[in-house]
């Protein structure tokens, strides 16, 4: 890696700093627009995940109540049958 002055950099950080000097800085508005776009995409994905999690909770809750009914029925029906 050669620096712009033709000398080899002593440290990697010197090479990175040298590379940063050669890259034109983007205007702040462009960087902010990219960040806002990324935040919008993240927000959209999180809202989709939220809907999926709510649907799973509803499904699991329904399955839990069915299982609970079967277990209690299998326990209580023989007890009630013996009592009557």
N, C-alpha and C positions, 0 to 999 in steps of 0.2 A: 504494500500500500504506500503510495507516494502522496505526500501532501502537495498543496498547490505550489509551494515554493521549491519542490523537488527533493525535500528531505524526508526521510522515513520517520514516521511518528514514533515516539518512545512508548506511548501507551495507547491502548485501544480507545480510551475516552478521547484522546487527542484526535484520533481519526474520525470519531463520531462527530466531534465538535467541528472539525474541518468540513465534514460532509454537510453538516447543518448550515454552514456559511454559504455553501454553493447552492443550496436549495432555496428557491424564491419563496418567501413567506406568503401564505394565502391571506387574503383580507379576512378580517374578523367576521364579517357578515356571512361569508361562505362557510367558514367553520361552524358558526352558530346554526346555520341552516342545516348542515349535515347532522349536527347533534340533535336538533329538533326533529328531523326526520327519523333518526334512530330511536328517539324517545317515543315517537308516535307508533313505530313498529313494535316496540317493546310493550307499550300500553295495549295495543291490539292483541298481541299474543297472550298477555296476562289476562285480559278480559275473556278470551276464548278458553283459557285454562280454568278460570273461575267458573264459567258455565259448565265445563266438563266435570269439575269437582262437585258442583252442586248436583248434577245428574247422578253421579256415582253415589253420593251420600243418600239420595232418595232411593236409589235401587238397593243399596246395602241395607237401609232402614227397613224397606219392605221385606227383604229376604230374612232379616233378623226376626221380624214379627211372625213370619210364617214358621220359622224354625222354633221359635219360642212356643207357638201354639202347638206344634207337633210334639215337642218335648213335654209340655204340661199335659197335653191330652193323653200321651202314652203313660204318664204317671197317674193322672187323676182318674181316668176311665176304669182301670182295675180296682182302685180304692173305692170308687163309687159303686161299682158292680158288686164288690164284696160286702159293702155296707147294706145295700138294698137286697 
